[in-house]
């Protein structure tokens, strides 16, 4: 491998690959965000290739037990000693080595730069989970497809959903333990009152939904006050509004929860998962794996609108009590039907869009406070329907007035294009 010497470190030459040196030389001449994005993507791919090469080397050491020659029982201990890594770095390297040793295709994708270290770390965690490891091989091609096309947050959500559905009985038992261990306290120390609580996802989803609606009310009050007084900034910070919203919930509970902020919790569950959980309840038997096959897994769901996993047994129980609204999605996760329950909010189209996700779809944003807007503008013939809507934070929603466009793609995702027509594409 040809290298160039560009400096010294503790008296020894530091070799830098020519491609990296070229980027260093170009840095002073970067004049546009597109040029900067291109260089950052090149650097990221190089970094992934370095990490992949380290993992491939560690996999070779692991497979051949080379580390034992120096008295190390674990590859992580060997790597920590040789490369002066932290315990976390050494453990991540060891996990990646064992994963790549069993699944060489992961190493190939890693070295090609099409998946990131965080993807490998998550795949390694699945590989180590003894409750699901027997099913990993069947789904690995699907996991790699996700890793090469999804951002890390969405990838984590998808694999966590698979893990929970695959070990559905373990998830159910853990959900029961969490519920049994629920706790809440309010205590005062000096001049400050502290609130601390932990609950399961069913209770937590309702509490989160109520808090979000009260936060929205506090925000609208701040916006109105800003406009009334002609201020440049909002009167309160987001932290202050969150605290005031929590106080307002307690104040409202002293009387009656206002209808204007009445919560509606949606639990999205597919038919096959529902039937399996219902059968387990009826027969008093453990839940089987609910992940299905790689071809059908995309249709399997049991979670809240925000993507929080829900125990299928709890979801079915709530549905039998009439507390869950039916949500039907097509293959691209577009909501095509919303069932009803006794009190149904108006604006079903808006809720249907939020069922896809509540975070801003702008690449790299993901803020939870969002507005619903047309992907194809109404003025250009866009319809006010769930497939043509998506959540955007206020800042990125305004950027559409500057020429940025959003387009729903065949797989259901949304692509964002700059005013010159170029897409904003992550590495």
N, C-alpha and C positions, 0 to 999 in steps of 0.2 A: 504494500500500500504506500503510495507516494505521499509525503507530508512536507510541510514547510515549517521552518522554525521562525516563530514570531515573537518570542520573548523567553524569559527565564523564570524559573521557580526554584528557590533554594539551591541555586547554582546549576540546575539541570535544565536542558532545553525543553520547551513546551511545544509539542507538535500539534498543529491545527490542520484539519482537512482543508484542501483547497476550496471546496464549496463554502465552508464556513468563513474562510478568509475573504472570499469574494463578497459575502454578505457584509462583513465588517467594513470592507472598503466602500460598499454602496451606501451605508447608513447615513453619511453626511449629505447625500444627494437625494434622499427621500423627500418628495414634494407633494405626494397625494396619499389619501387614505387607502387607495387601491394598491399603490406600490408598497405601503407599509403592511397591508394585509397579506400581500404575496410573500414578502420576506418573513413575516411572522409564521406563516404556514410552512415555509421551507424550514425554518428553525425548529418548528414543532415536529415535523417529520424526522429531522435529524435527531432530535432528542429521543423520539420514540425508537429510532433505529439503535441508538446507543443503549437504551434500556432493554430493548429486545435482545441485543447481542449479549448483554450481561445475563439476562434470563436464560438464553440458550446455553451459555457457558455453564451457568449454575445447574441447568438441567443435565448437562453432560457429566458434571461432577457428581450430581445426585444419582444418576443412572449407573455410574461406574464405581460409586462409593469412594471416590478419590479423596474426599475430605477426611476419611478415617485414617489415612496414612499419616496425618499430622495429629491424630488423637482427638479429632472432633467427632462427636456423635451426630450432630445436626449440621446441615448445610448452612443454616442461618448463623451458627456460631463461627463456622469457618469464614463466611463472607464478612461477618462483623469484625473479625480479627484482621483479615487480609486487607480489606478496603476501608477499615475504620468507619463502618456504617453505624447508624443508630440502631437500637433494637427494632424499631418500627421498620426501617429500611431493610434490614437484614431479614426480618420475617416476611415482608412483602416479596423480596427476591426469592426466598425459599418457597413460598406459595406459588409464585409464577413458575419456578423451576419444576416443581412437581406437576403442575398443570400442563406445561409444555411437554414434559416427558411422556405424559399419557395422551396428549392431544397436540401433535406436531403442527396441525393446521392453525392452531392459535399462534404459535411461534411465527409461522409464515405471514399471517396477517399483521402481527405485531411489528415484524421487521419491515414490512411493506409500508408501515405508517398508517394503515387504514383503521387501526384500533389504538386506543390510548392506554396508558398505564392504569387509569382508573377502571377501564373496561376489563383489563386483565385481572386486576385486584378483585373485582366483583365475580368474575368467572372462577377465580381461584377459591373464593369463599363458597361458591356452589359446589365445586369439586370436593371441598373438604367436609361439607355437611353430610354426615353419614345417613341422615334421614332421607336425603334425596339423591345421593350420589349415583345410585343404581339407574336413575332415569336421565342423568346428565348426557350420556353418550347419544341417546336418541334425539335429544333436543339441541345438541351442540351446533349443528348447521343453522338452526333458527337463531340461536344466541349470537352466532357470528354475524348473521344477516342484520340482526338488531344493532350489534356493536358497530357495524360499518355504516349504518344509516341514521342512528338515533344519537342525540346528545346524551351525556352521561346521566343527567337527572332522569330523563325519560327511560333510558336503559335500565337504571336501577329500579325504577318503578315497575317496569315490565318483568324483570327477573324476580323481583320480590313477590310479585303477584303469582308468577309461576311457582316459586318456592312454597308459598303459602297454600296454593291449590294442590300441589303435589303432595305435600305433607298436611293435608286438610285436617286429619284427626289430631295431629300434634298441635296445629294452629288452634283448633277448637279447645283442646285441653289447656293450652297456654292462655287463651282468651278467658277461660273460666278462672284461672289463677290470678290473672290481672284484675278481673272484676272482683274477686274475693279480697284482693289486697288494696282496693280503692280507699282513698283517704283524702281529707281536706281539712285545712286549719286556717284560722285568721288570728294573728297575734300581733301585739303592739310592743315595740321596743323603743324606749325614749319617745321621740316625736314622730315615729314612722310606724305605719301599720303594714304588715306583710301578709300576703295571701299565698298559700301553697296548696296544691291539689294534684292528685293523680287518679285517673279513671280509665276505663276501657274505651275502645274506639266508638262503641255505640253511644255511650253517654257523652264522650268527648266531641263527637261530631255535632250533636245537638247543641252543646255548649259553645262550640266554635262558631256554628252558624248564627246563633243568637248574638254573640259578641261582634261578628263581622257586620251584621245588620245595624247594630247600635253604633259601630265605628263609622259606617257609611252615613248615618244620621248626623253624627258629630262633624264629619267632614263637610256635609252639605251646609251645616250651620256656620262653619268657618268660612266657606266660600261666599255665603250670603253676607257675612259680616265684613269680609275683605272688600267686596264690591260696594257695600253701603258706605264704608269709611274711606274708600279709595286707596287702600293699602297696597303695597307691592308684595308683601308676604302674608301668609295665613297667620291669624292671631295665635294659634297653638301649634306645637310640634306634633308629629305623628305619635310620639310616645305619650304626650299629654292627652291626646284624643283617645288613645287606647285605654288609658287609666280612667278618663272621664266616662268612657263608654261602659266600662265595667261598673263604675259607681251608678250609672244610670240604670243598668240592669237590676241592681239591688234595690234602687229607689222604686223602679216600676214594679218589682215583685211585691213591694209593700202594699200595693193596690191591686192592679190587674195588668198583665202584660199587654201593651197596646197592640191592637190588631194590625197597625201599620208595620210592625216589625215582627209579626208572628212567624216563627221559623217553619220551614218545610224541608225535611230531610229526605233526600232521595238515595236509595240504595240500589245500585245497578247489579243485577244478577241474571245470568243467562238461564235458559230453560233446563239444560242438562244438569247444571250445578244445583239449581233449585230442586229438581226431581230427586237427585242423589241425596241431598240433605234431608228432604222430606221423607225419603225411604229410610234413611238412617234413624230419623226420629221415630217413625212408625215401628221399625223393627228393633229399636234399641240396640243398634250395632255401630261400631266405629265407622267413621267416614273413610271411604277409599280415596285414592288419588283422584283429584278432580281436574287435572291438567289436560286430560284428553291426549291428543297426538299433536305433533308439530303442525299438521295441516289444520287442525281444528282449535288449537289453543287460543288463537286470536279472538274466538267467539266466547271464550270462558271468562267470566267476570263475577266478582262478588266484592264490591267496594263502594265507597261513597263517591260523590261527584268530584271531590278533590283528590281521588285516587288512594284514599286510605283503606287498607284491606279490612274487611269485616268478616267475622266468623260466619260461615254459611248457616250453621245451626241457629245462631242468633237472628240472622236475616230472615230465615224462613219463619221462625217463631214470631217475629214482629209482623211479617206479612199475614200470618194467620190471625193476628190481633187487629189487622186493618190499619197498621201504622206505616206501611211501605207502599209507595206508588210504583206502578209498573213502568219500566222504561225499555223500549224496544229499539235496538240499533241494527243498522245494516252492516255489510262486510267492511265498510270504510269507517265504521264507528260514527256514522251520522245518525242522529236521533230521528226516527221516522214516526214514532208514536209515543205519546205520553198518556198513561192511564190517569184515572181520577181517584181521589179519595174525598172524604166528606167536605174538606175545605181546600179548594184549589185556587192558587194565586192566579191572577191575570198575568198576561205576558208569557204564555207558554213557550213561544219561540225563543225568547231571551233565556229562559231556563234550559231549553233544549240545547242551546249553544254552550251554556255553562256546564252541561253534562259531559261535554268533550274535554273540558278542563277550564280552570278559572285563571290560570296564569297567562301573562302576556306572551303572544306567540312570536314576537320579534326575536330574531336570533340573538342569544346571549342575554336576554332580559329576564323573563320569568317572574316579574313582579306580580304579587297576588291581587293588588288593587287594579281592576281593569274596567274598561267600558266595552260595550258590544258595538261593533261597527260593520258595515258592509265590506266584503272583500272586493267584489266588483261594485263600484259606486252606484247608488240609486239613479244618479243622473245619466249613467251609461247603460241603463237597463238592468242593473242588478236587482234581484228580488229580495224582499225582506223575509227570508226563510233560513232555517238552520244551516243548510249547506253553504249559504253565502254569507255567513256571519262568523266572527271570531273575536276572542277577547284581546284587547290591546290596552296597555297602560296609557294614561292621558298624554304623556310626552310622545310616545311613538304613534299614537292615533293622530296627533297634530302633524307629524312628519308626512303623513299622506297628502297634506295640503302643499307640500314642497316637491311633489313629483314622485315620491316613493309609492310603489304599488304592491298589492298582496294578491296572490293567486292560489286557490285551492287546487292541489295536485291529485292525480288519480289514486294515490295511496292514502288520501285523506289529510296529508300534511299541508302546511301553508308555506309557500316560497315568497320571500321578500325581495323586490328588485329596486335598485337605485334609479334615480331619475334618468340615467343614460341607458337603462334597460338591463344592466348587468346584475345578476343575482348576488345576494350576500350569502355566500356558501361557506360553511365551516369546514375545517380540514377533515 
